Amino acid sequence: MPKKEAVTVGQAEAVETAVVIPEHIEKELMLLRGFRDLVAERVAYSMGVQAINEEAREKTESERKAVNEARKYLKENLETFIANADMEGYKNAVSQIEKASKALREARKPFLEKITPLRRGINYIDKVAVPQSLEALGVKVQPRFSLSDYIAKAIEERKKKARKK
């Protein structure tokens, strides 16, 4: 490796040298950086979906509560409707559920409009971009039907931590 120049720092002398990276390593490094960026983008989309879902849960709480109450009313009174042959009461209860569900759908619509493109991006990354990137890195991915030991242990540890809380 050729010497560039000597640089004196305090009393110590440092020598700068030119480092030549082989082309195949430089290409793989470039592909790995691209893969890193792709995974980071996917995680960011996923975090965005979670944040929007949380906001939607908060802002549609009254609508969700109305749907749950309407369903609970039907469930609690179903036997009464049957015993009394009260078809009108049953139809009214079902109608209330439908109205409340429609109101909830309308309230969630603006949130779903934000979430849908993010989910499509996640789907594209999972099904197209990541497999192509892995192929470019020389990794042939095969279907697996069981978890690796590392993942199984990580899931178990996460369950244990969740139980302790």
C-alpha positions as CSV (number, residue, x, y, z in Angstrom):
1,M,0.0,0.0,0.0
2,P,1.5,3.3,-1.0
3,K,2.3,6.0,1.6
4,K,0.4,9.3,1.1
5,E,2.0,11.6,3.6
6,A,3.1,11.7,7.2
7,V,1.0,13.9,9.5
8,T,2.4,14.9,12.9
9,V,-0.1,15.1,15.7
10,G,1.5,16.3,19.0
11,Q,4.5,14.0,19.4
12,A,3.1,11.0,17.6
13,E,3.4,10.6,13.8
14,A,0.5,9.1,11.9
15,V,0.8,7.8,8.3
16,E,-2.2,8.0,5.9
17,T,-2.4,5.1,3.5
18,A,-4.7,4.4,0.6
19,V,-6.9,1.4,1.1
20,V,-8.0,-0.5,-2.0
21,I,-11.2,-2.4,-1.6
22,P,-11.8,-5.3,-4.0
23,E,-14.6,-4.8,-6.4
24,H,-16.7,-7.8,-5.3
25,I,-16.6,-6.6,-1.7
26,E,-17.5,-3.1,-2.7
27,K,-20.4,-4.4,-4.7
28,E,-21.6,-6.6,-1.7
29,L,-21.2,-3.7,0.7
30,M,-23.3,-1.5,-1.7
31,L,-26.0,-4.2,-1.8
32,L,-26.0,-4.7,2.0
33,R,-26.4,-0.9,2.5
34,G,-29.4,-1.0,0.0
35,F,-30.9,-3.9,1.9
36,R,-30.4,-2.1,5.2
37,D,-32.2,1.0,3.8
38,L,-35.0,-1.3,2.5
39,V,-35.5,-2.9,5.9
40,A,-35.4,0.5,7.6
41,E,-38.1,1.7,5.2
42,R,-40.3,-1.3,5.9
43,V,-40.0,-0.8,9.6
44,A,-40.8,2.9,9.2
45,Y,-44.0,2.0,7.3
46,S,-45.0,-0.5,9.9
47,M,-44.4,2.1,12.7
48,G,-46.5,4.6,10.7
49,V,-49.4,2.1,10.5
50,Q,-49.2,1.4,14.2
51,A,-49.2,5.2,15.0
52,I,-52.2,5.8,12.7
53,N,-54.1,2.8,14.2
54,E,-53.5,4.1,17.7
55,E,-54.8,7.6,16.7
56,A,-57.8,5.9,15.0
57,R,-58.6,3.9,18.2
58,E,-58.5,7.1,20.2
59,K,-60.6,9.2,17.9
60,T,-63.2,6.5,17.1
61,E,-63.7,5.3,20.7
62,S,-67.4,6.5,20.9
63,E,-68.3,4.8,17.7
64,R,-66.6,1.6,18.7
65,K,-68.4,1.7,22.1
66,A,-71.7,2.2,20.3
67,V,-71.1,-0.9,18.1
68,N,-70.1,-3.0,21.1
69,E,-73.1,-1.9,23.1
70,A,-75.5,-2.7,20.2
71,R,-74.0,-6.2,19.9
72,K,-74.1,-6.7,23.6
73,Y,-77.8,-5.7,23.7
74,L,-78.6,-8.2,20.9
75,K,-76.6,-11.0,22.6
76,E,-78.3,-10.4,26.0
77,N,-81.8,-10.2,24.6
78,L,-81.6,-12.9,21.9
79,E,-83.3,-15.5,24.0
80,T,-86.0,-13.1,24.9
81,F,-86.6,-12.2,21.3
82,I,-86.9,-15.9,20.5
83,A,-89.1,-16.8,23.5
84,N,-91.5,-13.9,22.8
85,A,-91.3,-14.4,19.0
86,D,-90.4,-10.7,18.9
87,M,-89.2,-10.3,15.3
88,E,-89.5,-6.5,15.5
89,G,-87.3,-6.3,18.5
90,Y,-84.7,-8.5,16.8
91,K,-84.8,-6.5,13.6
92,N,-84.4,-3.3,15.6
93,A,-81.4,-4.6,17.4
94,V,-79.8,-5.8,14.1
95,S,-80.6,-2.4,12.6
96,Q,-78.8,-0.6,15.5
97,I,-75.8,-2.8,15.0
98,E,-75.8,-1.9,11.2
99,K,-76.1,1.8,11.9
100,A,-73.4,1.8,14.5
101,S,-71.1,-0.2,12.3
102,K,-71.7,2.1,9.4
103,A,-70.9,5.1,11.6
104,L,-67.7,3.4,12.7
105,R,-66.7,2.6,9.1
106,E,-67.2,6.3,8.2
107,A,-65.2,7.5,11.2
108,R,-62.3,5.1,10.3
109,K,-62.3,6.0,6.6
110,P,-59.8,8.9,6.7
111,F,-57.4,6.8,8.8
112,L,-57.7,3.8,6.4
113,E,-56.9,6.2,3.5
114,K,-53.6,6.9,5.2
115,I,-52.9,3.3,6.2
116,T,-53.7,1.6,2.8
117,P,-50.6,2.9,0.9
118,L,-48.3,2.1,3.8
119,R,-49.6,-1.5,3.9
120,R,-49.2,-1.8,0.2
121,G,-45.6,-0.6,0.5
122,I,-45.0,-3.2,3.3
123,N,-46.6,-5.9,1.1
124,Y,-44.4,-4.9,-1.9
125,I,-41.2,-4.9,0.2
126,D,-42.1,-8.2,1.7
127,K,-43.1,-10.0,-1.5
128,V,-40.9,-8.3,-4.2
129,A,-38.1,-6.0,-3.0
130,V,-36.7,-8.2,-0.2
131,P,-36.6,-11.4,-2.2
132,Q,-34.9,-9.6,-5.1
133,S,-32.4,-8.0,-2.7
134,L,-31.6,-11.4,-1.2
135,E,-31.2,-12.9,-4.6
136,A,-28.8,-10.1,-5.6
137,L,-26.8,-10.9,-2.4
138,G,-26.6,-14.5,-3.5
139,V,-29.0,-15.9,-0.9
140,K,-31.5,-18.5,-2.0
141,V,-34.5,-18.4,0.3
142,Q,-36.5,-21.6,0.7
143,P,-39.9,-22.0,2.4
144,R,-39.6,-22.9,6.1
145,F,-42.2,-24.6,8.1
146,S,-40.7,-24.2,11.6
147,L,-39.0,-21.5,13.5
148,S,-35.2,-21.3,14.0
149,D,-34.0,-21.8,17.5
150,Y,-33.0,-18.2,17.8
151,I,-36.4,-16.8,16.8
152,A,-38.3,-19.4,19.0
153,K,-36.1,-18.4,22.0
154,A,-36.7,-14.6,21.3
155,I,-40.5,-15.1,21.1
156,E,-40.4,-17.1,24.4
157,E,-38.4,-14.4,26.1
158,R,-40.8,-11.7,24.9
159,K,-43.8,-13.8,26.2
160,K,-42.1,-14.1,29.6
161,K,-41.5,-10.3,29.8
162,A,-45.1,-9.6,28.8
163,R,-46.4,-11.9,31.6
164,K,-44.3,-10.2,34.2
165,K,-45.8,-6.8,33.4
